[in-house]
């Protein structure tokens, strides 16, 4: 929500990213963040060679 508001403020009022972030308030890093989702089969392909189920976690016992 804040990113959309900051982007709108930047475009509508010709503001810099720094100034828009100060108005919202939000960090500039959070305004620049872009989520990148892994391809759907990537985890399954990586786990296929291990014999474990996709998403399984291996926890070793600490000595």
Secondary structure, DSSP 8 states (H G I E B T S, - for coil): -HHHHHHHHHHHHT--HHHHHHHHT--HHHHH-------TTHHHHHHHTTTS-TT--------
